[in-house]
Structure formats: C-alpha cells, structure tokens
Amino acid sequence: MRKKKYKGLLIILLFSLGVKAQKAEAVLNYITTYKDIAISEMKRTGVPAAITLAQGIHESGAGLSELVKASNNHFGIKCKSNWTGESVRHDDDAKAECFRKYPQAADSYRDHSDFLKNGQRYAFLFQLDPADYAGWANGLKKAGYATNPKYPQVLIKLVEDYGLQQYTLQAFAQPDAAVEEAQPQPSPATPNNSAAPSREQISGGETAMLEPPPAVNQYPEGLFTINDTKVIFVKKGTSYFAIATQYGVDLARLFEYNEIPVTEEAGSDQLLYLQHKRKSGATPYHVVKPGETMHDIAQQEGIRMEALLEYNGVNKSYQPAAGEKIRLKKKQD
C-alpha cells in the first residue's frame, strides 16, 4: 500500500515538473519572438522593454491564450468607446466582453505602448527611470492597469526569473538610427592630411613633442583572474551582450561589475570583470602611468572604484599625476 502511495506521489511530481518545463520553454520561445519588438517600442515611446515583455508573457499566457489566437491581442486591451478597429468577444471580468483585434502581434505591441504613453493616468510612470522595473510594475497597479493585487509581484518575478532587464539595457545601448546618420563623417584624406601625425607636430613654427600613448598590458586570452576576481580582456567593438551570454552573466551585472555606462559594445580594448571586484587591492600601492585615470587603475588592480576613491580621499573627477602612488588598501590607524 505504501509503495503504491509513493509511486502515485512520484507520478504527480514528475507530471508537475514536466508542466513547469513546458511552461518555461513556452516563455523562452515568446521572449525570443518578441524581444526585438519590445526593444523597438521602448526606443519609440519609453515603455521599458522588460515591462512590456513581462506584461505580454503574463497577459497572453506566453502567446498561447485563446484570446491571442483569436485576435493577436497580447495585452488584453479591451475595446473601450474610442476603438474603431476589429474586435472579438471573450469572457473576462464579465462574459463576452469586447477586446481589440489586430492584424499582427506587432500592432498589439504598438497599441499597448501608445495606450500607456497617451493615457493621462499613466503619465507619472514616464518620470521613473526606465530601468526601475519594480517602480514601473508597482506604478501600473497604482494606476489601475490590473485588478490583481499581486500584479506587481507577477511582473517583477517574470523580469527576474527570465532576465528581461537585459532587453531594457539593450534598448539603452542601441543608438537611434536618425542620430547615427546625423553624425559627421570623416572628410576624405588628401595628400596633405592623409598621414597620421608623427611624434613631432609643427605649431606656430615651433616643434611640439607628443606624449606616447600608455603601453597596453598584455593579457592572456580567455578567462583569468586579477586580485582573485574573474576577468577577461576584450577588444574594441566586442559586444557586451555576446560576452554576457557566453559567460552566463546578467548583462546589467556586467556593467555594474565594471562600473561603466550602458552601451552596446566596448569602445576600446579593455579588461572586463565577470564578478564584483574586491574592496582591497593585492598590493599596497599603484604607481600611476602617464594618462591613467582612477577608473583605469580600479580595473587594472581589480578593486572597486568606491573603495579606491575612499582610500585616497578623492572624488570621481580626480585625475592622478604620473608617478603618483595611489593607495589600494585601507590606511591602518
């Protein structure tokens, strides 16, 4: 009898795990399908891509709900008096309610963004930091978007469980096409200006010696450690998203660990840490080389910028002089 009971519990457990796995796969497929639309809509209207995807996953059952199949309506937006497009009837708070119908899913995403952007009661949300997904989730509930009292927690869990914040950060990182086109292009080289400047430049009839660029440290390929912290060396133009994916690091964390602004790719050859740097250096001091900044030193020594500034009693704008000794450990009393 006991064996039958355990066998029954095992079957239930395996069935439950199977259902969860299927649900997770459906969500991942949904994200892959609609992430680019969410990013595009964030750039157009300011609605965070992470929030858009979380709402889409929840409201549409990861694209598998009967309403979605009948109408391409991923956000459960009802007709209201101002809707002049096609509609379908679907049971929700009441039976046979009117829901908007769209030709394509992308139309649903655009309408959702416009619905929030143009709705007066949602105006306060656009004063929040788009990266503040918790603030947006709670704000949507406060504005009356959903009746479920746990709606914010549902969205926040989806963002965190499926790493949706990375798509908000990608929207920040991708330059606007119009801005990119407006950037001045380098003028064609001529016989008089095509050569790269030498170490001697003539200015006002006098010769000025240019400082040589700081020597580039030679680092090994792949993963290694500095100050007991995992790090890699990347070349200019390397995609941060590709690195985050390759090493299984959350994209937002990658920028946090390296104390750099959100952008799409590396602007120079650089060290890139895959975990939090230490609060103390491996050696007592760093001797400044020409052209080094405090951030350069923090990266080379594997120490957090906050700690480095504190130990030396300076702020972020401080520019150390060549030959100066920068403290890497807390001063002992």
N, C-alpha and C positions, 0 to 999 in steps of 0.2 A: 504494500500500500504506500509506504514511504517512498519507494523507488518511483512509483507512478507519479507521486506528487512532485518529486524533484524533476522528473522528466517533463512534466507539464510546465513547471516554472522555467525550465531551460528553453522550452519551445517558445514561451511567451517572451523571454529575454532576447532570444535570437531574432524573433519577429520584430521586436521593438528596435533593436539595433539596425536591422535591415531597413525599416521605415525611416529611421534617422539618417542613414547613409544615403537613401534615395532623395530625401529632402535636401540634404547638403549638396548633393550633386545637382539638383534642380536649381538651387540658389546660385551655385558657381556658374552654371550654364547661363543663367539670367544675367549675372554680372558681366560675363564675357560678351554677351549680346548687346547690352545696353549701356555699358560704361562710357563709350565714346559719345553717345547722345547726351548723357548726364554731364560730362565734361563740357561739351559744346554749349549746353543750356546754362551752365554756370558762368561761362565766359560771356554769354549774351545777356543774362538777366541778374546774375549774382546769387542765385539759389545754389547753395553748396551741393556739389556732386554727390557727396557722401549721404546727405539727407535725401536727395532725390532718389538715389538707388535704394536706400533703406525703406522709404515710403513705397516705392514701386514693388519691391520684394514683398513687403507686408500686405499692401492693398490688393495685389494681383495674385497672391499665393505663388510667387516666383514665376508668374506668367502662365499659370496653369488653371486659374479660376474660370468658371463658366462665363462670368461677365467679360473677361478678357477675350475669350474665344469668340464671343458673340459680338464684341464691339471695339476691340483694341483699346479699351479704356483701362489703363494700368493704375489709375489713382482713384478710382471710384467717384469721379466727379459727376454730380447729378445735373440734370438739365437746367433747372432754375428758369426764371422768366425771360432772361436775355439770350437763351440758347436758340439758335435758328437752324442748326445743323441736324443731321440724322440722330435718331435715338433708339434705345431698346428698353424693354421693361424687365426689371429684375427685382426679386424680393430682397429687401434690406431691413431698415427700421420698420418699414411697412411693406405690404405686399404690392407687387407690380409697380415699383417706383420707376421714375423716368431717369435714365442715365444717358450721358452723351456717347455717341458712336463716332469713331474716327476711321478714316480710310487706312491709316497705318499707325503703328505704335509710336513712331516719331512725332506724329501730330498730337498724340496724347501727352507726350513729354513736353512739347511746346505749350500746349494749353495749360498744363499743370504749372509751368514756370510763370506764364502770364497771369494765371489765376492768383498766384501768391504775390507777384510783383505789382499787380494793379489793384489788389484788394486792400482797402484802407485799413482794415483790422490787422493786416499782416505787415504794415509799413514799419513797425518798430523792429521787426526781425532783421531788416536790412541795415540797421545801425549796429548789429552784432558783428563780431569777427566771423567771416565765413568758415574759418577753421574751428570755431566753437560749436561743434556738433551737438553737445549736450545742451547748450543755450538755445540752439535752434529747435531741438526736439521738445524741450520744455515750453518754448515760446509758441510752438504750433498748438500744443494742448491749451495753453493760456488763451490763445486767440480763438479757440473753439473749432479747430480743424477737425478734431475727432472727439467722440463721446467716451471712448475707452479711457478710464482713469489711469491705466498703465501704458498709455500710448507712448509717452517719452521713453520709458524703460525699454519698450519693444524696439524702438528705433535705435537707441543707444547700444543695445545688445547686438543688433544686426551690424552696426558700424564697427564695433569692436571685434565681434566674432569673425567677420569676413574681411577685415582690413579695408573698409570702404573709405577711410580717411585719405588713403593714398591717392584716390581719384580727385579729391578736392585739391590736394597738393599738386597733382599733375596739371590741373586747370590753372593754378597759380604759375606753374613753371612754363607752360606753353605760351610763347609770345603771340600777341594778336597779329594776324596776318597783315592788317592795314598798317599797324605800327612798323612791322618788319619791312614792308615795302617802302615806307616813308624814310627809312634810314638812308643817309647819304652813302653813295657808293664811292669807293676809292677811284681817283682820277687815273686815266691811263698813264703808264710810265712813258717818259720822254728821255732822250739821250742825256739830258742834263740832270734828271732826278731819279733815274731808274736804279742807280746803285745804292746799296744800303749804306748808311752813314758809317764812316770809319771811326777809330778812336780819336781822331783829330778832326774837329769841325772849325771852320773859319767863321768868325762872327765879329763884324766891325773891324776887320783887318787883323784880329788877334787870334791865336790858336788856343782852343779850349780842350782840355783832356777830359774825355768821358769816363765816368766810373765803369769798370767792367761789371757785368751782371753777377749777382751772387752765384757761387758754384752750386750746381744741382747735386744733391746727395744721391748716391747710387743705392737703390733699394732692391731687394730680391723680388722675383715675380711671385704672384700668388699671395697666400696668407702668411703673415709672420707676426711678431709681437714687438712692441716698444713699451717699455715700462710695464711689462706683464699685461698688455692690452692688445687685443686682436686688431690688426690693421692691414691694409693693402695699399699699394701705390698705383694710382691711375693716371692715365694720360689725358691731356686736354681733349675735350669733346666726348669723353666717356659718359654714357647715360647713367644718371643716378638710379633711375628706375630699374635698369638692367642689373646694376650691382646689387640693389636691394633684393631683387628676385633671385639672382644667382646665389647669394649667401643667406637667404631666408631671413632678412632683416626688414622690419617695417620701415617704409620709406620715410615717414615722419621722424622716426627714431634716428635714421641715418643723418638727417640734417641736424637733429638735436645733439647727437654724439659729437659731431664735428663743428658745431657752433657756427654754421654757415647759413646764409639765406636760402630760401626755397628757390630752386631753379632747375632747369631740365637736364643740363649736362655740366661737366666740370669745365670751368673757364681757364684752367691751367693744369699742368702736371702737379699732382698733389697727393699727400697722404690722406687716407680715408679710413677712419676708425669704425669698427663694426660693433663696438660696445662702448659704454661710458668710459672716458679717460679717468685716470687716478686723480686724487686730490693732492698728491705729493709727487715730486719728481724722483727719479732714480739716483740723481746726484744733487749736491747742494746748490750748484750754480750753473747757469748757461752764459757763455760769453757771446755777446751779440756780434753777428757778422754784418757787414755793410748792407743796408736795405731791408733788414729783417724787421718785421712788426711783432707785436706781442702775440698776435694770433699765430704767426709763423712759429714762434717759439713754443707756444702751447701745443701745436701739432707735432713739432719735431721731438718734443720731450714727453709727449703722451700725458699731459697734465691739463686739467680743466681751467679754462680761462678765468673763471671766477676766483679760483684759488690763486692763480698766478698773479692776478691784479691785487688781491688781498695781501699776499706775502710781500709785495713790493710797494704797497701803499700808493698805487696809481689807478687811473681810470682807463676806460677802453680807448680813449683818444691818445693815450700816451705813446710817443714814438721814441723808443730807446736809441741811444747812440752806439755806434760801432765801438766795440771793445768794452762796453759796459757789462757788468756782472749782474745778471738777473737771478734773483733768489727762486729756487724751486721747492723749497721746504719751509715750513713754518718756523719762524725765528724762535729759538729756545730762550725762555726767560732766565 
